[in-house]
Amino acid sequence: MPKITYIEFNGTEHVVDVTEGLSVMEGAVTNLVPGIDGDCGGACACATCHVYVDPAWVSKVGTKEQMEQSMLDFASEVKENSRLCCQIKVSKALDGLVVRLPEHQY
């Protein structure tokens, strides 16, 4: 099972095993990682699973589709490496993925 590291805004790390095929958001919610709300359940209809993908992983998580880019307009402090983690599917290739959480989700 791939390991994903979620780093809270305050620096607290959560390294969790996430089942392949789930989204990075589902892995966080299932493992009670604070700071990932996922209010829409993964439908790409909110921005409460906003994360910053570690620069070493940006090219490995795929590209943002138009809908995701539109939803990121509702997130705070969007950066080049911002993603909605409901749109990142976990696979063996993402074993070791590191994502950082913003201070607030909106």
Contacts in CASP RR format, 6 or more apart in sequence:
PFRMAT RR
TARGET T0000
AUTHOR 0000-0000-0000
METHOD contacts of the structure
MODEL  1
MPKITYIEFNGTEHVVDVTEGLSVMEGAVTNLVPGIDGDCGGACACATCH
VYVDPAWVSKVGTKEQMEQSMLDFASEVKENSRLCCQIKVSKALDGLVVR
LPEHQY
1 17 0 8 1.000
1 18 0 8 1.000
1 19 0 8 1.000
1 20 0 8 1.000
2 17 0 8 1.000
2 18 0 8 1.000
2 20 0 8 1.000
2 90 0 8 1.000
2 91 0 8 1.000
2 92 0 8 1.000
2 94 0 8 1.000
2 95 0 8 1.000
2 96 0 8 1.000
2 97 0 8 1.000
3 15 0 8 1.000
3 16 0 8 1.000
3 17 0 8 1.000
3 18 0 8 1.000
3 95 0 8 1.000
3 96 0 8 1.000
4 15 0 8 1.000
4 16 0 8 1.000
4 18 0 8 1.000
4 24 0 8 1.000
4 27 0 8 1.000
4 28 0 8 1.000
4 90 0 8 1.000
4 94 0 8 1.000
4 96 0 8 1.000
4 97 0 8 1.000
4 98 0 8 1.000
4 99 0 8 1.000
5 13 0 8 1.000
5 14 0 8 1.000
5 15 0 8 1.000
5 96 0 8 1.000
5 97 0 8 1.000
5 98 0 8 1.000
5 99 0 8 1.000
6 13 0 8 1.000
6 14 0 8 1.000
6 15 0 8 1.000
6 16 0 8 1.000
6 28 0 8 1.000
6 33 0 8 1.000
6 36 0 8 1.000
6 51 0 8 1.000
6 99 0 8 1.000
6 101 0 8 1.000
7 13 0 8 1.000
7 14 0 8 1.000
7 98 0 8 1.000
7 99 0 8 1.000
7 100 0 8 1.000
7 101 0 8 1.000
8 14 0 8 1.000
8 33 0 8 1.000
8 34 0 8 1.000
8 35 0 8 1.000
8 101 0 8 1.000
9 100 0 8 1.000
9 101 0 8 1.000
9 102 0 8 1.000
9 103 0 8 1.000
14 28 0 8 1.000
14 31 0 8 1.000
14 33 0 8 1.000
16 27 0 8 1.000
16 28 0 8 1.000
16 31 0 8 1.000
16 33 0 8 1.000
18 24 0 8 1.000
18 26 0 8 1.000
18 27 0 8 1.000
18 30 0 8 1.000
18 31 0 8 1.000
18 90 0 8 1.000
19 27 0 8 1.000
19 90 0 8 1.000
20 90 0 8 1.000
20 91 0 8 1.000
20 92 0 8 1.000
21 89 0 8 1.000
21 90 0 8 1.000
21 91 0 8 1.000
22 30 0 8 1.000
22 89 0 8 1.000
22 90 0 8 1.000
23 42 0 8 1.000
23 85 0 8 1.000
23 86 0 8 1.000
23 87 0 8 1.000
23 88 0 8 1.000
23 89 0 8 1.000
23 90 0 8 1.000
24 49 0 8 1.000
24 51 0 8 1.000
24 85 0 8 1.000
24 86 0 8 1.000
24 88 0 8 1.000
24 89 0 8 1.000
24 90 0 8 1.000
24 94 0 8 1.000
24 97 0 8 1.000
24 99 0 8 1.000
25 36 0 8 1.000
25 38 0 8 1.000
25 41 0 8 1.000
25 42 0 8 1.000
25 49 0 8 1.000
25 84 0 8 1.000
25 85 0 8 1.000
25 86 0 8 1.000
25 88 0 8 1.000
26 42 0 8 1.000
26 86 0 8 1.000
27 33 0 8 1.000
27 90 0 8 1.000
28 35 0 8 1.000
28 36 0 8 1.000
28 49 0 8 1.000
28 85 0 8 1.000
29 36 0 8 1.000
29 38 0 8 1.000
35 101 0 8 1.000
35 105 0 8 1.000
36 48 0 8 1.000
36 49 0 8 1.000
36 51 0 8 1.000
36 85 0 8 1.000
36 101 0 8 1.000
36 105 0 8 1.000
37 48 0 8 1.000
37 49 0 8 1.000
37 105 0 8 1.000
38 46 0 8 1.000
38 48 0 8 1.000
38 49 0 8 1.000
38 86 0 8 1.000
39 46 0 8 1.000
39 48 0 8 1.000
40 46 0 8 1.000
40 48 0 8 1.000
40 86 0 8 1.000
41 86 0 8 1.000
42 49 0 8 1.000
42 86 0 8 1.000
43 86 0 8 1.000
44 67 0 8 1.000
44 68 0 8 1.000
44 71 0 8 1.000
44 84 0 8 1.000
44 86 0 8 1.000
44 87 0 8 1.000
45 71 0 8 1.000
46 71 0 8 1.000
46 74 0 8 1.000
47 71 0 8 1.000
47 72 0 8 1.000
47 73 0 8 1.000
47 74 0 8 1.000
47 75 0 8 1.000
47 84 0 8 1.000
47 105 0 8 1.000
47 106 0 8 1.000
48 105 0 8 1.000
48 106 0 8 1.000
49 84 0 8 1.000
49 85 0 8 1.000
49 86 0 8 1.000
49 105 0 8 1.000
50 72 0 8 1.000
50 75 0 8 1.000
50 76 0 8 1.000
50 78 0 8 1.000
50 82 0 8 1.000
50 83 0 8 1.000
50 84 0 8 1.000
50 85 0 8 1.000
50 101 0 8 1.000
50 102 0 8 1.000
50 105 0 8 1.000
51 82 0 8 1.000
51 83 0 8 1.000
51 84 0 8 1.000
51 85 0 8 1.000
51 99 0 8 1.000
51 100 0 8 1.000
51 101 0 8 1.000
51 102 0 8 1.000
52 79 0 8 1.000
52 81 0 8 1.000
52 82 0 8 1.000
52 83 0 8 1.000
52 99 0 8 1.000
52 100 0 8 1.000
52 101 0 8 1.000
52 102 0 8 1.000
53 61 0 8 1.000
53 81 0 8 1.000
53 82 0 8 1.000
53 83 0 8 1.000
53 88 0 8 1.000
53 97 0 8 1.000
53 98 0 8 1.000
53 99 0 8 1.000
54 81 0 8 1.000
54 97 0 8 1.000
54 98 0 8 1.000
54 99 0 8 1.000
54 100 0 8 1.000
55 81 0 8 1.000
56 98 0 8 1.000
57 94 0 8 1.000
57 97 0 8 1.000
57 98 0 8 1.000
57 99 0 8 1.000
58 81 0 8 1.000
60 93 0 8 1.000
60 94 0 8 1.000
60 97 0 8 1.000
61 83 0 8 1.000
61 88 0 8 1.000
61 94 0 8 1.000
61 97 0 8 1.000
62 88 0 8 1.000
64 72 0 8 1.000
64 83 0 8 1.000
64 87 0 8 1.000
65 87 0 8 1.000
68 83 0 8 1.000
68 84 0 8 1.000
68 87 0 8 1.000
71 84 0 8 1.000
72 78 0 8 1.000
72 82 0 8 1.000
72 83 0 8 1.000
72 84 0 8 1.000
74 106 0 8 1.000
75 82 0 8 1.000
75 84 0 8 1.000
75 102 0 8 1.000
75 105 0 8 1.000
75 106 0 8 1.000
76 102 0 8 1.000
76 103 0 8 1.000
76 104 0 8 1.000
76 106 0 8 1.000
77 102 0 8 1.000
77 103 0 8 1.000
83 99 0 8 1.000
85 99 0 8 1.000
88 94 0 8 1.000
88 97 0 8 1.000
90 97 0 8 1.000
END
